[in-house]
């Protein structure tokens, strides 16, 4: 299992709902969550054979900023 962490601007429950469909379509993601309580709004993604580029593309397609930590 691989874990990737990203800084985002996903900052509320509505934002999480907006990105859910996009992240759920990324192959090999087992689980993901956004910690909206920290300044960096950390998105943690877990899975096997994860591609950071695919996660970044999904979040950007949803209209949010993202950067690999």
Backbone as CSV, one residue per row, in Angstrom:
resi,resn,N_x,N_y,N_z,CA_x,CA_y,CA_z,C_x,C_y,C_z
1,UNK,0.848,-1.182,0.000,0.000,0.000,0.000,0.890,1.240,0.000
2,UNK,0.579,2.145,-0.885,1.299,3.407,-1.006,0.433,4.530,-0.456
3,UNK,1.060,5.509,0.175,0.353,6.692,0.660,0.983,7.928,0.034
4,UNK,0.140,8.750,-0.568,0.582,10.029,-1.128,-0.125,11.153,-0.396
5,UNK,0.587,12.259,-0.168,-0.004,13.420,0.502,0.168,14.643,-0.386
6,UNK,-0.885,15.437,-0.443,-0.910,16.620,-1.287,-1.441,17.806,-0.489
7,UNK,-0.935,18.998,-0.777,-1.519,20.236,-0.266,-2.573,20.673,-1.281
8,UNK,-3.733,21.118,-0.794,-4.822,21.503,-1.692,-5.488,22.772,-1.175
9,UNK,-6.503,23.214,-1.894,-7.368,24.280,-1.392,-8.794,23.762,-1.214
10,UNK,-8.909,22.466,-0.945,-10.204,21.835,-0.644,-10.479,22.132,0.824
11,UNK,-11.342,23.126,1.105,-11.400,23.640,2.473,-12.713,23.464,3.212
12,UNK,-13.686,22.735,2.646,-14.947,22.566,3.368,-15.658,21.302,2.889
13,UNK,-16.727,20.973,3.544,-17.497,19.785,3.192,-18.036,19.827,1.778
14,UNK,-18.489,21.000,1.329,-18.985,21.113,-0.039,-17.867,20.878,-1.046
15,UNK,-16.680,21.350,-0.736,-15.526,21.127,-1.611,-15.201,19.636,-1.683
16,UNK,-15.237,18.966,-0.548,-14.978,17.525,-0.520,-16.005,16.803,-1.391
17,UNK,-17.270,17.180,-1.269,-18.305,16.563,-2.106,-18.054,16.830,-3.586
18,UNK,-17.571,18.016,-3.910,-17.304,18.366,-5.305,-16.204,17.519,-5.918
19,UNK,-15.207,17.160,-5.137,-14.068,16.411,-5.657,-14.277,14.897,-5.568
20,UNK,-15.262,14.455,-4.809,-15.467,13.024,-4.571,-15.598,12.212,-5.854
21,UNK,-16.462,12.630,-6.753,-16.658,11.880,-7.988,-15.393,11.760,-8.810
22,UNK,-14.603,12.817,-8.831,-13.358,12.820,-9.600,-12.335,11.857,-8.996
23,UNK,-12.172,11.910,-7.676,-11.197,11.026,-7.025,-11.650,9.570,-7.049
24,UNK,-12.945,9.330,-6.947,-13.437,7.957,-6.954,-13.225,7.273,-8.305
25,UNK,-12.980,8.047,-9.356,-12.739,7.477,-10.679,-11.268,7.164,-10.941
26,UNK,-10.375,7.605,-10.059,-8.942,7.356,-10.251,-8.639,5.900,-9.892
27,UNK,-7.991,5.203,-10.828,-7.652,3.805,-10.612,-6.682,3.639,-9.454
28,UNK,-6.832,2.530,-8.750,-5.917,2.081,-7.695,-6.030,2.834,-6.381
29,UNK,-6.947,3.797,-6.255,-7.149,4.445,-4.959,-8.035,3.545,-4.105
30,UNK,-7.539,3.219,-2.922,-8.319,2.429,-1.968,-9.117,3.348,-1.061
31,UNK,-8.447,4.358,-0.495,-9.111,5.341,0.359,-8.476,6.710,0.145
32,UNK,-9.230,7.740,0.461,-8.701,9.096,0.435,-9.470,9.929,1.440
33,UNK,-8.811,10.977,1.938,-9.458,11.907,2.862,-8.735,13.238,2.818
34,UNK,-9.480,14.288,3.146,-8.912,15.635,3.191,-9.023,16.144,4.626
35,UNK,-7.902,16.594,5.173,-7.907,17.208,6.500,-8.109,18.710,6.309
36,UNK,-9.347,19.144,6.439,-9.677,20.560,6.231,-9.366,21.413,7.449
37,UNK,-8.872,20.792,8.530,-8.596,21.548,9.751,-7.193,22.151,9.770
38,UNK,-6.338,21.741,8.847,-4.976,22.285,8.796,-4.866,23.276,7.648
39,UNK,-3.937,24.205,7.770,-3.767,25.271,6.776,-3.545,24.720,5.366
40,UNK,-2.780,23.630,5.250,-2.415,23.084,3.946,-3.516,22.237,3.319
41,UNK,-4.619,21.969,4.058,-5.741,21.165,3.546,-5.216,19.885,2.902
42,UNK,-4.587,19.042,3.715,-3.867,17.865,3.233,-4.822,16.780,2.733
43,UNK,-4.619,16.393,1.474,-5.308,15.263,0.872,-4.387,14.067,1.004
44,UNK,-4.858,13.019,1.679,-4.100,11.785,1.827,-4.780,10.719,0.988
45,UNK,-4.024,10.110,0.103,-4.546,9.091,-0.799,-3.772,7.803,-0.553
46,UNK,-4.502,6.686,-0.395,-3.859,5.389,-0.193,-4.332,4.423,-1.269
47,UNK,-3.409,3.554,-1.683,-3.751,2.551,-2.679,-2.507,1.836,-3.168
48,UNK,-2.672,1.062,-4.232,-1.552,0.340,-4.812,-1.276,0.899,-6.200
49,UNK,-0.004,0.974,-6.544,0.420,1.489,-7.854,-0.192,2.853,-8.156
50,UNK,-0.215,3.728,-7.147,-0.796,5.056,-7.331,0.069,5.912,-8.242
51,UNK,-0.580,6.694,-9.055,0.098,7.650,-9.918,-0.268,9.056,-9.438
52,UNK,0.711,9.784,-8.919,0.459,11.133,-8.409,-0.169,12.011,-9.482
53,UNK,0.277,11.835,-10.716,-0.244,12.651,-11.819,-1.749,12.455,-12.003
54,UNK,-2.223,11.223,-11.819,-3.654,10.938,-11.980,-4.466,11.617,-10.884
55,UNK,-3.944,11.625,-9.664,-4.622,12.286,-8.548,-4.654,13.795,-8.794
56,UNK,-3.528,14.348,-9.197,-3.440,15.785,-9.468,-4.416,16.173,-10.572
57,UNK,-4.467,15.395,-11.634,-5.376,15.694,-12.743,-6.831,15.659,-12.281
58,UNK,-7.193,14.672,-11.470,-8.573,14.556,-10.993,-8.964,15.757,-10.148
59,UNK,-8.096,16.171,-9.239,-8.398,17.301,-8.362,-8.467,18.600,-9.168
60,UNK,-7.545,18.763,-10.108,-7.577,19.967,-10.949,-8.823,19.981,-11.830
61,UNK,-9.233,18.816,-12.338,-10.460,18.734,-13.141,-11.682,19.137,-12.321
62,UNK,-11.622,18.893,-11.012,-12.717,19.277,-10.129,-12.678,20.769,-9.801
63,UNK,-11.604,21.452,-10.205,-11.520,22.897,-10.022,-10.719,23.347,-8.820
64,UNK,-9.874,22.467,-8.296,-9.095,22.810,-7.107,-7.605,22.804,-7.408
65,UNK,-6.854,23.505,-6.550,-5.390,23.530,-6.641,-4.836,22.367,-5.837
66,UNK,-3.739,21.809,-6.315,-3.127,20.663,-5.628,-1.639,20.648,-5.905
67,UNK,-0.871,20.217,-4.897,0.578,20.108,-5.033,1.038,18.918,-4.217
68,UNK,1.875,18.077,-4.808,2.416,16.918,-4.114,3.341,17.375,-2.994
69,UNK,3.190,16.792,-1.823,4.061,17.122,-0.685,5.293,16.249,-0.714
